[in-house]
Amino acid sequence: MKRIVFLLSVIMAAFSAGAEESDLGAQVVLTPYVVHDASTPTADQILLDKLNRIVTKYGVGSQNGLQSPFIITGHAIELNKEVTATAPPHTAVELSLTLYIGNGEEGTKFSTCNMTLKGVGNTLDKAYAAAFRKINVNDPELENAIDIGRDRIKKYYETQGPGLIRKAEAYAAAGNYSEAYGVLLRIPPVCPQYAQAQKMVIDLVGKESDDKNGAVIRRARAAWSASPNEYGASEAQSILAGMYNPSQKMRAEADALMKEMSARLQKVDDDERAAEQRREADAHNERMAYINGATKVAVAQAKQPVYHIHWW
């Protein structure tokens, strides 16, 4: 259920961003991606930090934390490496770093930017890290590569938008909401189907909530049906407490079950009270019948008095 709240907040943020930003850069997203190497963990983190600075600078960073199928990544080739004759020795490297922009899911490259970097460190990892720190985020070639990437992403969504909507609909029909959200929330404002995608997300969030709350109500009703008494009602109420942000329809169903249980328990209570009154009346009648019977026996057997009036 927390995910539903998160999705709603993402949707509202997306609407706000769409209303406030009109430039193309704010409408497409590149996800920084680095293939980590166990031998250069520090350098990999420095490269990732640089890529994050790049997407922020050029307005192509994610506003909601969701990853995009479109990535910016880097691959370095050693042009030269040597160990200095200093004490302690250091490693000096010269790298050819190429930054790639493209569709990471489909493996389609859009544009590239190449730069030569040098770095020195007391380990190979630190030498690479020193080189990556020199990446120039203002490089004109980098800016051009991002512009090309923006244009390719725009064209991708212009042609693929309808298919993405159909894909999300298929996921939703199968009850796979996570996959549906993943498709829909990554459709940017440059896509003609953007408004449709946002509406679908809101509708699906409501449907998923109804599905989950409906399952809760069914479990509560099953508990009540199995034990239509105070114990069953208590168990059903505990289950209903698990509902979260129910729609008006789900709230009405839950209320109906609560009223049904209350009416049933009240009827049982009334029936038991009436039965107790009948038992008390029957017991009283039985006592009176016994007394009357005993009295008759006693009368029949009682010694009659002898009167001595002597003609008063």
N, C-alpha and C positions, 0 to 999 in steps of 0.2 A: 504493500500500500504506500510505502514511502516513495516508491518509484513513481507512482501516479502523481503525487504532489510535486516531485522533481520535474516530471514531464510538463505539468501545467506551468510551472515557473519558467521552464525552457521556452515554451510556446509564447508566454507573455513577453519574455525577453526578445524573442525573435520578432514579434510584432513591433515592439518598441524600436528595435534596431532598424527594421524595415521602414518605419516612419521617419526616423531621424537621419538615416544615411541614404543618399541617393547616388553616390559615386559607385562605379562598378567594383572598385577594390573592396568596399565594405560588404559587397554582396556575394563574394566567392571566398572560399576558405582553402588554405593550404595547410596540411598537417606536417610539422617537422618530424622527420623520421631518420633514425640513425641505426645502422646494423652494428650492434655492439661487438667489440673484439675483447676477449679476456685479457689480452696483453696490453691494451691501451684504454683502461676504464676512465681515467681522468681526461684523456684527450677526447674520448667519445662524448663525455658530458660537456666539455667546452664546445665541441662542435654543435651539440644539441642546443646549448644556450645561445649560440650565434644564430642558428636557424630560427629560434624563437624570437630573437631580436629582429631578424629580417622580416618575418611575417607580421610582426607588430608594426614595424616602420612603414611597411607598404600596405597596411590595412587589409591583410588577408589572413589574419588570425581568427581562430574560433571564438565566438562570443558566448558560447554555452558549454564549452568543454567537450563537445562531441567531436570525434575524429572524422576527417573527411576522406573520401576515396582518393582525393588529389593530394599529393605529397610534394615536399621539397626535401631532398636528401643529398648527401655528399659522399664522394668516393675519392680517396687519396691514393696516388701512386708515388712511390719513392723514386725520385730522380737521382738522388745521391744521399749516401749515409756514411759518416765517418766518426771515429772515436778520437777525441782530442788527446794530445799528449800532456795534458795537465794533471795535477794531483789535487783532488781525485779526478779521474777521467770523466769527460762528458760526451754525450752523443749529439752530433749535429746532423740535421736532416734537411733536405730540400725536397719539397713535395709539389706534385701537380694535383691540385684539388679541383674536381669538377662537381659543381652543384647541378642537380637534375630536378626538373619540375615535370610532373606527369600524373597519369592515372595509375596509382599504385595497385589498385585491385585488378585492373585489366592489363597492367604491364605496358602501358602506352606512354612513351616519352613525348613531352610537349616541347621543351626547350632546355638549354644548358648554359652554364656560365663557367669558364675555366680561369683559374688563377694560380700563380706560383707562389709558394710560401716557404719560409725558412724558420727553423726553430732549434734551440739548443737546450738540453736538460741533462741532469745526471742519470736519467733513464730514458729509454726509447719512448715510454709513455709521456714523460714530461717534455721531451723534445717535440713530439707531435702536438701536445697541448700548447706549447709556446708558439708553434706554427699556426695553429687554428685560432689563437687569440688575435692574429694579424689579419684575419678575414675582414675585408673592407665592405661593410654593409651599404656603403654609398657608391659602390662600383657601378658605373653606367651600364656595363655589360650585364650585371645582375638585375638592374632595374628593367632592362630590355627583356631579359628572360622572363621576369615576372609578368610584364605586360603581355608577352606572347602567351604565357600560361593562362592569364585572365581571359584572353580572347578565346582560347581553345576550350576553356571550361564553360564559357557562355554558350559557345556553339554546341557543346556536348549537351547541355541542358535544354537548349532549344529543340534539339532533335530527339533526345532521349526522355524528355519529361513525361509524355503520355505512357511510355513503356514503364517508367518507374512507378507511376500511379497504379497501373495494372498489376505490377509486381507487389506493391504494398497491399492492394486489394486481395490478392491471392493469399498472401501471408495472413492477413486479418481473417479471411474466410476459414483458414485452417486453424484459427485460434492462436497463431504465432505472433502475438502482439509485439514482442521485442524486435523481431525482424522487420515488422511493418513500421514501427517507430524509427528504426535505424535507417530505413529508406526515406521516409517522409521528412524527418527532421534535418536531413542533409540536403534537401532541395532548397536552393538559395533564392532570393528575390529576383535574380536575373532570369529564372525559369518561368515560363508562362503559366505553369501549373502550381506556382508557389502558393497562391491563396487557396487553391483546392487542397493542396497538401496540408496546409495548416488547419483547415476545417476538418479534414479527415482525421488528423491527430486528435483534435478536441473530441470529435465524435467517437473515436476508438477508445480514448481514455474513459469516456462515459460508459461505453459498452463493456470495456474490461472491468470497470468498477461494478457495473450491474451483474456481470457474470460471476465475479467473486462474491458479491453480497448475496446474489441469488443462491449460490452454493451454501453460504452460511445459513440462509433461511431454510433451505432444504434439510440441512443437518439438524437444525433446531426443531423443525417439524417432525423429523424422524425420531428424535429423542422424546418428543411429546407423545407421538403415536405409540411408541414402545412402552411408555409409562404415563398414561393420562391421569396423573395425580400430582401432588405437591412436589414430589421428588423430580418427576419428569419436567414439570414446569420450571423448577429451579435450574435444572440442567439446560433446558432450552433457553432460558434467559441468559445464562452464562455464555452460551454459544452466540446468541444474538449480540452480545457485547463486543464480539469480534468484528462487527460490521464497521466499515470506515467510509465516511463521506457518502452516505447512501443518497441516491436520487429520490425524487418524490415518489416514483413508482415503487422502489425498494422499501422506502420508509412506510408506505401504505401497506405493503405485504407484511412487513414485520409487525406493524400495529394491528393488523387483522389477526395475526397469530396470537399476539398478546391478549387481545380481546377474547378470542376463542378460548384460550386457556383460562382467563379470568372467569368467563361465563361458565365454563365447565366446572371449575373449582367451586364457584358460587352455587351452582346447581347441586353439586355433590354435597356441599355443606348444608344446603337447604334440605336435600333429601335425607341426609343423616340426621338433621335436627327433627324432621317430621317423623322419621323412623323411630327416633328415641322417644318422641312424644307418644307415638303409637305403642311402643314397648311399655312405657310407663302407664299408659291407659289400660293396656292389656293386663299388666301386672296388678293394677288397682282393681280391675274387674275380676281378675282371678281371686284376689284376696277377698273381695266382697262376696263373690260366689261361694268361696270356701267358708267364709264367716256365716253366710246365710244358710249354707248347707249344714254346717256344724250346729247352728242355732236350731234348725229344724230337728236335727237328731237329738239335740239336748232337750228340746221341748217335748219331743215324743217320749223320751226316756225319763224326763224329770218327774219326780214324785209330786203329785198334785196336793195342794194344801187341804187340810180339813178345817172347816169353819165351825166355830162355836159361838153362835150369836145369842142363843137363848132368848130369842125374840126380844131383842133389845127394846 
